[in-house]
Amino acid sequence: MRFVLLFCLVTFYSNAQLVTNSVEEERYFEDQFYIGLSYNFILNHPEGSNQRNLSYGLQAGIIKDLPLNRAGTKAIGIGAGLALNSYYSNLVADISDDEISYSINDDITRSKLETHLIEFPLEFRWRNSTAEEYKFWRIYGGIKAAYVLGARSKYDLDDISEGFKNTDLTKFQYGLTLSFGYNTFNVNAYYSLTELFDGNASVNGEVLQYRPLRIGLIFYIL
């Protein structure tokens, strides 16, 4: 409890920090918590495969702000967070004797791949904020690296429901990010530069080359 209280106090202090050597040398920091919700598109479907249901993503974390100019309008953001992403399609994963196989089934009730990740965003930040103004326009672009902590495949067919830990994914993933908007509400996009599967997974003789594209909203909280 003491550690949590100390962490909260330090975070609050860094968010409110205002370093002033003189009136002309005023600097401020936009340290931020973020929470995001996205729709997850699947690019590079194999033949016969298509996306179904609501593929969604959730993300949350904190970003440390490092100003690049005295006005504070340009900065680098370095952070860490957690994410959950789900992908629904007619691609069915099954396991037998520790071997994972894939098939395409249009009669499937539901088939989902869910991933849990730890993420490390790195952003170049532009905004027209000031030390006293907390409502401002922003454009944040950069790259996000992620490590897959775990993944699970599950499908439902009639009265059958099967699920298992999926190990066919690319463990280390990264992609381009872009956020823009005003005040708390901002549009956020992520395009993966790595494939979701590790290159060993295939369906009907075709290597799975899924590549995620996530578009949604991200909320920055000072």
N, C-alpha and C positions, 0 to 999 in steps of 0.2 A: 504494500500500500504506500509506504514511504517513497519507493522508487517511482511509482506511478504519479504521485503528487509532485515529486521533484521534476519528472519529465514534463508534466503539464505546466509547471511554473517556468521552466526553461523555455519551452515552446512559446508560451505567452510572452515572455520577455523578448525573445528574438523577433516575434511578430511586431511588437510595439517599439523595437529598438530604433533610436534616432540618434545618430552620431553627429555632433556639431562641434567642429573646431572653431568656427566663426560663423557669422550669419551667412557669409557667402559659401561656406564649405559644408553645407547641410546635406546629409545623405540619409537614405532610408532603405529598408529591405522589405520585399514582398514575400516573405516566407508564407507558404500556403499549404493547407490540407486540400486534397481534391477527392471528389467522388464522381464516378462516371457510369453511365448506362448507355449501352450500344446495341445496335442490330448487327449481327455477324453474317456477312455474306461469305459464301464459299466460291472461290474462283478455281478454274481448271478442273471442272468435273470430268470424270471418265465417261465414256459413251454409255448412255442409258441412265446415268445418275442425275438426280436433281435435288434441290433443296426443298425442305418441307417444314411446316410448323414455324414457331417463332424461335429462331436462333438468337440468343441474347448474350450479352456480356456485362459484367460488373467489375469495377475497379475502384480502388481507394488507396491513398497513401499521403505522403508529405514530400514537398519539394523545398530545398534550401535555395534562397535567392542570392546571387552574387552579382551586384551591379557592375556594369562596365563603364558607365559615365557618371559624372557628378549629379546630373539631373535625375538619374534613376530610370530613364526611359528605355534603356537597353541593359540587358542582364543575361546571365547564364543561370539556368535552373538545373540542379542536380537532386535527384530524389530516389525514393524507394517505396514500393507498395505491393499490394496483393491483388490478384485478379482471378475471376472465374469466368470461363467462356464455354458456351454450349453450342453444338452444331447438330441440327436435325436434317436428315436426308433419307433417301431410300437405300442408302448403303448400309448393309448389315454386317456387323462384326461378330464372329463366333469363335469359340476356343475349344480345342480338343487336344489332350495330351500336351498342354502348354504351347501348342501351335495355334496362332491366330490366322483365321481365314476370312475373306471378305466376299460378299455376293451382293447383287442388286435385286431387290424384291419390291415390286410396286404394290404388293398386297400387304406390306408390313403396316401394322397399326402405328408404331412409332419406333424410330431408331435414332439414338442420340450418342454423340461423343462429347464428353465433358472434361475440361482441363482446369487444373489449379496451378497458378504460376506466381512466382515472385518477380517483380518487375523493377527495372532501373531506368527511369526516363532521364534524358539529357536534352535540354531545350535551349534554343536561342530565343530571347524574349524581347518583344517590343511592346510598349504601352505608353499612353499619354497621361499617366498618373502623376501625382505630386505627393509630397509627404503628408498633406492634409486631405487629399481627395482619394476616396476609396471606390468611387464609381468611375470607371474609365474603359476605353476601348483597348483591346489587346490582340496581338497576333503572336502565337507561340509555335515555333516549328522546331523539329529536332528528330532524334532517334530514340527508340526504346528497346532495350535488351531485356530478355526474360528467360527464366529457367523454369522448366516444367517440374513442379513438385510431385504431381501425380495426375493420372488421367483414367477415365472409366468409360467403357462402352456398354450400352444397354439397348435392348430392343424388346418390344411387346408385339406379339402375334397371337391373336385370338386369346386363349387363356394362358399362353406361355409368356413368361417374363424372365429374361436372362440378363445378367450383368457381370462384368469382370474388370479387373485392372488391366488397362491397355498399355503395353510397353513399346508399341511400334512408332511412337512419336519422336520428333526431333526434340531433344532435351533443351538445347540452347537455341533460342529464337530471337530475332530482332527485326525491326521494321521502322518505317518513317511515320512521324506523327505531325499533326497540324491541328491547332486549336485557335479559334477566333470568336470574338463576341464582345459583349458589353456587360460589365459588372459581374454578377454571379453566374449568369447563364451564358454558356458558350458551346458552339458546335465543335465536335472533336472527331478526327478521322485517324485511322491507323491502317497502313498498308504493309503487309508482311513481306520482307525480302527473303525469308526462308520458307520452305515448304512445311506443312503441318506434320506430315509423316516422314519417317527417316530414310525413305528410299527402298526399304525392304518390303513394304506392303504393296499388294497388287490385287486387282480384281479382273477376272476374265483375261488374264495375261497382260493387262495394262497397269503400269506402275502408278500408284496414287500420288498425284502432284497437287493436292489441295493447297491453296494459298489463301489465308484469311484477309478480308477487308472489313473493317469495323467502322461504322458511322453512327454517331449518337450525340449525346449531350454530356458535358463535363462541368461540374460546379466547383469553383474555387472559393475556399473559405479562409479568410485571413486569421 
